[in-house]
C-alpha cells in the first residue's frame, strides 16, 4: 500500500546506532509517497517503518499516532 504525506513536517535525524543527532532534522515533504515496510526489524523502535518511494533507500520510523496524523492511504 502507498501513503501520501498530507502536510510537510520535520523529524529528528538518527545515526546508524539509532541515536538522535542533536539539532538535525529531515523535512518530510507534503505530497511525498511512502510504502509501509512490513519487516518487523526496527532501528529506533518506531511502530511504523516507511520507505520513501521517490528517494532510494530513505526510510522513516515513527509512532502509529504520528503516522495517522501525517499520512493518508492512496493505493
C-alpha positions as CSV (number, residue, x, y, z in Angstrom):
1,X,0.0,0.0,0.0
2,X,1.1,3.5,-0.7
3,X,0.6,6.6,1.5
4,X,1.0,10.3,0.8
5,X,2.2,12.8,3.3
6,X,-0.7,15.2,4.0
7,X,1.4,18.2,5.0
8,X,5.1,18.9,5.4
9,X,6.7,18.3,8.8
10,X,10.1,17.7,10.4
11,X,11.5,14.7,12.1
12,X,14.8,14.2,14.1
13,X,17.7,12.6,12.2
14,X,19.1,9.4,13.7
15,X,22.6,8.0,13.2
16,X,23.5,4.4,12.3
17,X,23.2,3.4,16.0
18,X,19.7,4.7,16.3
19,X,20.6,7.8,18.4
20,X,19.2,11.2,17.5
21,X,21.6,13.8,16.1
22,X,21.2,16.9,18.1
23,X,19.8,19.8,16.1
24,X,19.4,17.9,12.8
25,X,16.0,17.3,11.2
26,X,14.7,15.9,7.9
27,X,11.8,17.5,6.2
28,X,9.0,15.1,5.3
29,X,7.5,16.9,2.3
30,X,3.8,17.3,1.6
31,X,2.9,15.0,-1.3
32,X,5.8,12.6,-0.9
33,X,4.9,8.9,-1.4
34,X,5.8,6.2,1.1
35,X,5.3,2.5,1.4
36,X,5.0,0.6,4.8
37,X,7.9,-1.8,5.3
38,X,6.3,-5.0,6.6
39,X,9.6,-6.2,8.0
40,X,9.4,-6.2,11.8
41,X,13.0,-5.1,12.3
42,X,13.3,-1.6,13.8
43,X,16.4,0.5,14.4
44,X,14.9,3.2,16.6
45,X,11.8,1.5,17.9
46,X,9.2,3.2,15.8
47,X,5.8,1.4,15.4
48,X,5.6,2.1,11.7
49,X,8.5,1.9,9.3
50,X,8.1,3.7,6.0
51,X,10.2,3.7,2.8
52,X,10.2,6.7,0.6
53,X,9.1,5.7,-2.9
54,X,10.8,8.7,-4.5
55,X,14.2,8.6,-2.8
56,X,16.0,5.3,-2.9
57,X,17.0,3.8,0.5
58,X,15.4,6.6,2.5
59,X,13.4,5.4,5.4
60,X,11.5,6.7,8.4
61,X,10.3,5.1,11.7
62,X,7.5,6.8,13.6
63,X,4.8,6.1,16.1
64,X,1.4,5.0,14.9
65,X,-0.2,8.2,16.1
66,X,2.3,10.3,14.1
67,X,1.7,8.1,11.0
68,X,-2.1,8.6,11.3
69,X,-1.8,12.3,11.7
70,X,0.6,12.9,8.7
71,X,-0.2,10.2,6.1
72,X,-3.2,9.1,4.0
73,X,-3.7,6.0,2.0
74,X,-3.7,6.5,-1.7
75,X,-3.4,2.9,-3.1
